[in-house]
Amino acid sequence: MRATSEAFIKAWETWSIEPVMAMRAPDCKQTMYPKNVGFAARTNEEFRTYFKSLDGVFSNARMTIDDYLAVNTEKKAVVRSTMRADAPWGLFENEYVWYLTFTEDGRLITEIVEFIDSLSTQEVRAKLQKYREKTGESH
């Protein structure tokens, strides 16, 4: 589970869909909280569509694992992480807490519950919208 958790977190540095999806079980669902900036549970296909809207926005990303706790008997882990990346408007920074549930062998993730910094997320969404309006890009 530790190796899968680390690979999942590090995959975000690529900002590419395939590495991000590689550790997800076929029936994986992802939910983002808090509700004011998050979304209800999404299937892999729904998440792919969402992720496509962010394609090409962030680069030079660094995702750091700040804390990790696993309960092997329940096939669950909690990871606290921090991201820094370049964005067209400057530096992007955010904090995350990931609640991950795994397959019996611990190699794939069956459920992702993601908590994000809501203030940072609201600010980024506003900057992203202004960037898209300025460039005429629509996602």
C-alpha positions in Angstrom: 0.0 0.0 0.0 2.8 2.4 0.8 4.4 2.0 -2.7 1.0 2.4 -4.4 0.3 5.5 -2.3 3.7 7.0 -3.1 3.2 6.3 -6.8 -0.3 7.8 -6.8 1.0 11.0 -5.2 4.1 11.3 -7.4 1.9 10.7 -10.5 0.4 14.2 -9.9 3.8 15.7 -10.8 3.3 14.7 -14.4 -0.1 16.4 -14.8 -0.8 13.6 -17.3 -3.9 11.4 -17.1 -2.3 8.0 -17.6 0.1 8.1 -14.7 -2.6 9.5 -12.5 -5.0 6.7 -13.5 -2.4 3.9 -13.3 -3.0 3.0 -9.7 -6.8 3.2 -9.8 -8.9 0.0 -9.9 -11.4 -0.2 -12.8 -14.3 0.5 -10.4 -12.5 3.3 -8.4 -14.5 6.3 -7.3 -13.1 9.7 -6.3 -14.8 12.3 -4.2 -13.4 15.8 -3.5 -14.1 17.8 -0.4 -15.0 20.2 1.1 -18.3 20.3 -0.7 -18.1 24.0 -1.5 -15.2 23.4 -3.9 -15.4 19.7 -4.4 -17.5 17.2 -6.3 -19.5 14.1 -5.7 -18.1 10.6 -6.4 -16.8 10.3 -9.9 -16.0 7.1 -11.8 -12.7 6.7 -13.7 -14.3 8.0 -16.9 -15.9 11.0 -15.2 -12.6 11.8 -13.6 -10.8 11.5 -16.9 -13.2 14.1 -18.3 -12.7 16.4 -15.4 -8.9 16.0 -15.6 -8.9 16.9 -19.3 -10.1 20.4 -18.3 -6.8 20.9 -16.5 -4.6 19.5 -19.3 -1.6 21.7 -20.0 -2.3 24.2 -17.2 0.3 23.2 -14.7 4.0 22.3 -15.2 7.1 21.7 -13.2 5.0 20.2 -10.4 6.4 18.9 -7.2 4.1 16.9 -4.9 5.6 16.2 -1.4 4.3 13.6 1.0 4.1 15.3 4.4 2.6 12.5 6.4 1.4 8.9 5.9 -0.6 6.5 8.0 -1.8 3.1 6.9 -4.1 0.5 8.5 -3.0 -2.6 6.6 -5.8 -4.8 8.0 -8.4 -2.4 6.6 -6.6 -1.7 3.3 -6.7 2.0 4.0 -4.2 4.8 4.1 -4.2 8.6 4.7 -1.7 10.8 3.0 -1.1 14.5 3.6 0.6 16.2 0.7 1.6 19.6 -0.6 1.9 20.6 -4.3 3.8 23.4 -5.9 3.7 23.9 -9.7 4.1 26.6 -12.3 0.9 28.0 -13.8 0.4 30.6 -16.6 -0.4 33.2 -13.9 2.5 32.2 -11.5 3.1 29.8 -8.7 0.3 27.3 -7.8 0.4 25.8 -4.3 -2.2 23.6 -2.6 -2.5 21.2 0.3 -4.2 17.8 0.2 -5.3 15.0 2.5 -6.1 11.8 0.6 -8.1 8.9 2.2 -7.2 5.9 0.0 -8.8 2.4 0.0 -7.0 -0.4 -1.7 -7.6 -3.8 -3.3 -6.8 -6.8 -1.2 -3.3 -7.0 -2.5 -2.7 -3.2 -2.0 -1.7 -2.6 -5.6 -4.7 -0.6 -6.8 -6.9 2.1 -5.3 -10.6 1.4 -5.1 -11.7 4.7 -3.5 -10.2 8.1 -3.2 -11.5 10.8 -0.9 -9.6 14.0 -1.4 -9.7 17.0 0.8 -8.2 20.2 -0.6 -7.4 23.7 0.7 -10.7 25.4 -0.2 -9.4 29.0 -0.2 -6.4 28.1 -2.5 -8.7 26.2 -4.8 -11.2 29.0 -5.1 -8.3 31.4 -5.9 -6.9 29.0 -8.5 -10.3 28.5 -10.2 -10.7 32.3 -10.5 -7.2 32.7 -12.0 -7.9 29.8 -14.3 -11.1 31.3 -15.5 -9.4 34.7 -16.2 -6.6 32.9 -18.0 -9.0 31.1 -20.2 -11.0 34.2 -21.0 -7.8 36.0 -21.9 -6.5 33.2 -24.1 -9.9 32.2 -25.5 -9.3 28.7 -24.3 -12.4 26.7 -23.2 -12.4 23.5 -21.2 
